[in-house]
Amino acid sequence: MTDLLADQFTSGRVVDFILLVVVVEIVVLAIFPRLRGAMSLLDVALLIAPGVMLLLALRAALTGAPHTITAAILAAAFVFHLWDVIRRRRSAA
């Protein structure tokens, strides 16, 4: 059992499962707009994108991808986060 769990982490499959859950969440929010309240789909995407990038960076690190790939994905997470923060500040003003 421990080997199976370790394999799920080292292969990155645990991250794949989490990403699948995130995709299901996005689909549900797209199909049922009432669940997302006043948020547009772009708002939802910008809210979720940094987390998805962090998950992809985790997957890259777990599977032994080159550190430049992991760093690029982390940089993309930061860009999405900044975009979300700037967009929220502009809409609040």
PESULQUI-V405119 format. One record per residue. SS is DSSP state (hx for helix, st for strand, lp for the rest). PHI is phi in radians with two decimals (999 if undefined). OMEGA is omega in radians with two decimals (NA if undefined). Layout:
# PESULQUI-V405119
ss=SS phi=PHI omega=OMEGA
ss=SS phi=PHI omega=OMEGA
This chain:
# PESULQUI-V405119
ss=lp phi=999 omega=3.14
ss=hx phi=-1.12 omega=3.11
ss=hx phi=-1.13 omega=3.13
ss=hx phi=-1.10 omega=3.13
ss=hx phi=-1.15 omega=3.10
ss=hx phi=-1.07 omega=3.12
ss=hx phi=-1.13 omega=3.11
ss=hx phi=-1.08 omega=3.12
ss=hx phi=-1.37 omega=-3.06
ss=hx phi=-1.18 omega=3.11
ss=lp phi=-1.50 omega=-3.12
ss=lp phi=1.48 omega=-3.11
ss=hx phi=-1.12 omega=3.11
ss=hx phi=-1.11 omega=3.09
ss=hx phi=-1.22 omega=3.09
ss=hx phi=-1.00 omega=3.13
ss=hx phi=-1.11 omega=3.14
ss=hx phi=-1.10 omega=3.10
ss=hx phi=-1.10 omega=3.07
ss=hx phi=-1.09 omega=3.10
ss=hx phi=-1.09 omega=3.12
ss=hx phi=-1.12 omega=3.11
ss=hx phi=-1.08 omega=3.10
ss=hx phi=-1.07 omega=3.11
ss=hx phi=-1.04 omega=-3.14
ss=hx phi=-1.12 omega=3.13
ss=hx phi=-1.09 omega=3.13
ss=hx phi=-1.08 omega=3.13
ss=hx phi=-1.16 omega=3.10
ss=hx phi=-1.27 omega=-3.10
ss=hx phi=-1.32 omega=-3.09
ss=lp phi=-2.03 omega=-3.08
ss=hx phi=-1.03 omega=3.13
ss=hx phi=-1.06 omega=-3.13
ss=hx phi=-1.24 omega=-3.13
ss=hx phi=-1.64 omega=3.09
ss=lp phi=1.14 omega=-3.09
ss=lp phi=-1.47 omega=-3.10
ss=lp phi=-1.32 omega=3.03
ss=lp phi=-1.40 omega=3.09
ss=hx phi=-1.12 omega=3.08
ss=hx phi=-1.13 omega=3.08
ss=hx phi=-1.03 omega=3.13
ss=hx phi=-1.12 omega=-3.13
ss=hx phi=-1.08 omega=-3.13
ss=hx phi=-1.23 omega=3.08
ss=hx phi=-1.26 omega=-3.05
ss=hx phi=-1.54 omega=-3.03
ss=hx phi=-0.96 omega=3.14
ss=hx phi=-1.07 omega=3.11
ss=hx phi=-1.13 omega=3.09
ss=hx phi=-1.10 omega=3.11
ss=hx phi=-1.10 omega=3.09
ss=hx phi=-1.10 omega=3.09
ss=hx phi=-1.12 omega=3.11
ss=hx phi=-1.14 omega=3.08
ss=hx phi=-1.14 omega=3.08
ss=hx phi=-1.07 omega=3.14
ss=hx phi=-1.08 omega=3.12
ss=hx phi=-1.07 omega=-3.14
ss=hx phi=-1.16 omega=-3.12
ss=hx phi=-1.16 omega=-3.06
ss=lp phi=-1.65 omega=3.06
ss=lp phi=1.41 omega=3.09
ss=lp phi=-1.15 omega=3.10
ss=lp phi=-1.01 omega=-3.08
ss=hx phi=-1.10 omega=3.11
ss=hx phi=-1.17 omega=3.09
ss=hx phi=-1.15 omega=3.13
ss=hx phi=-1.05 omega=3.13
ss=hx phi=-1.12 omega=3.12
ss=hx phi=-1.12 omega=3.12
ss=hx phi=-1.17 omega=3.09
ss=hx phi=-1.12 omega=3.09
ss=hx phi=-1.11 omega=3.09
ss=hx phi=-1.10 omega=3.09
ss=hx phi=-1.05 omega=3.13
ss=hx phi=-1.12 omega=3.12
ss=hx phi=-1.08 omega=3.10
ss=hx phi=-1.07 omega=3.13
ss=hx phi=-1.10 omega=3.12
ss=hx phi=-1.07 omega=3.12
ss=hx phi=-1.02 omega=3.13
ss=hx phi=-1.09 omega=-3.12
ss=hx phi=-1.10 omega=-3.14
ss=hx phi=-1.11 omega=3.13
ss=hx phi=-1.08 omega=3.13
ss=hx phi=-1.14 omega=-3.13
ss=hx phi=-1.12 omega=3.14
ss=hx phi=-1.16 omega=-3.12
ss=hx phi=-1.31 omega=3.12
ss=hx phi=-1.38 omega=-3.09
ss=lp phi=-1.41 omega=NA
